[in-house]
Amino acid sequence: MRDVSQRRICYLSERVTSMDKNYQFFQENLASLLEQYPNKQILIKDEAVAGAYNTFDEAYQDATKRKGFPLGSFLIQHCNEEGNAARIAWYNVTLREAA
């Protein structure tokens, strides 16, 4: 049982690190992202924009259909100056998935 718990912790740790890097990319490039994708939901993976969508649901559906986009490996972020809600939603989805 302990081995399974350790694997879950490693899984979450890897996903959080990836998420933090993607969110840091968003924060560091916010000005240019706002110019390119105002009020869009942007899909960020590996510190690059992988798509822009009108709704969170569109972004999520597209991401989960893509090969190499497991839950927790990407960020869906509302491209506005105060958008943090998607980051919170990701943590909730990832924690449920790993449990």
C-alpha positions in Angstrom: 0.0 0.0 0.0 2.8 2.4 0.8 4.3 1.9 -2.7 1.1 3.0 -4.3 0.9 6.1 -2.1 4.5 7.0 -3.0 3.7 6.6 -6.7 0.7 8.9 -6.3 2.8 11.5 -4.6 5.5 11.3 -7.3 2.7 11.6 -10.0 1.3 14.7 -8.3 4.8 16.2 -7.7 5.6 15.9 -11.5 2.2 17.4 -12.4 2.5 20.3 -10.0 6.1 21.0 -11.3 4.8 21.0 -14.9 1.8 23.1 -13.9 4.0 25.7 -12.1 6.2 26.0 -15.1 3.3 26.5 -17.4 1.7 29.1 -15.0 5.1 30.9 -14.7 5.2 31.0 -18.5 1.7 32.6 -18.5 2.7 35.2 -15.9 6.0 36.1 -17.6 4.4 36.5 -21.0 1.1 38.0 -19.9 1.5 41.3 -21.9 2.1 39.6 -25.2 -0.5 36.9 -24.5 -3.1 39.5 -23.8 -2.4 41.1 -27.2 -2.6 37.8 -29.0 -5.4 36.1 -27.1 -7.6 38.7 -25.3 -10.3 37.0 -23.2 -9.6 33.6 -24.6 -9.0 30.4 -22.7 -5.5 29.4 -23.6 -4.1 25.9 -23.5 -0.5 25.9 -22.3 1.7 22.8 -22.4 5.5 22.6 -22.0 5.7 26.4 -21.6 4.1 27.2 -25.0 0.6 28.0 -26.1 -1.0 24.9 -27.7 -4.4 26.5 -28.5 -6.8 29.3 -27.8 -10.6 28.8 -27.2 -13.7 30.8 -26.5 -14.6 28.6 -23.5 -12.9 26.5 -20.8 -15.0 23.5 -21.9 -13.7 23.8 -25.5 -10.1 23.9 -24.3 -10.6 21.0 -21.9 -12.3 18.8 -24.5 -9.6 19.5 -27.0 -6.7 18.9 -24.6 -8.1 15.6 -23.3 -8.5 14.3 -26.9 -4.9 15.1 -27.7 -2.2 12.4 -27.4 0.4 13.3 -24.9 -1.9 15.6 -22.8 -2.6 13.6 -19.7 -4.5 15.5 -16.9 -2.0 17.7 -15.0 0.4 18.1 -17.9 -1.2 21.2 -19.2 -2.8 24.5 -18.0 -6.0 26.1 -19.2 -5.8 29.8 -18.3 -8.3 32.6 -19.0 -6.2 35.2 -20.7 -7.0 38.3 -18.8 -5.1 40.4 -16.2 -6.7 38.7 -13.2 -7.4 35.1 -14.3 -6.4 32.5 -11.7 -9.6 30.4 -11.5 -8.4 27.8 -14.1 -5.3 27.1 -12.0 -7.5 26.3 -9.0 -9.7 24.1 -11.2 -6.7 22.2 -12.4 -5.6 21.3 -9.0 -9.0 20.0 -8.1 -9.2 17.8 -11.3 -5.7 16.5 -10.8 -6.1 15.6 -7.2 -9.3 13.7 -8.0 -7.7 11.9 -10.9 -4.7 10.7 -8.9 -6.8 9.5 -6.0 
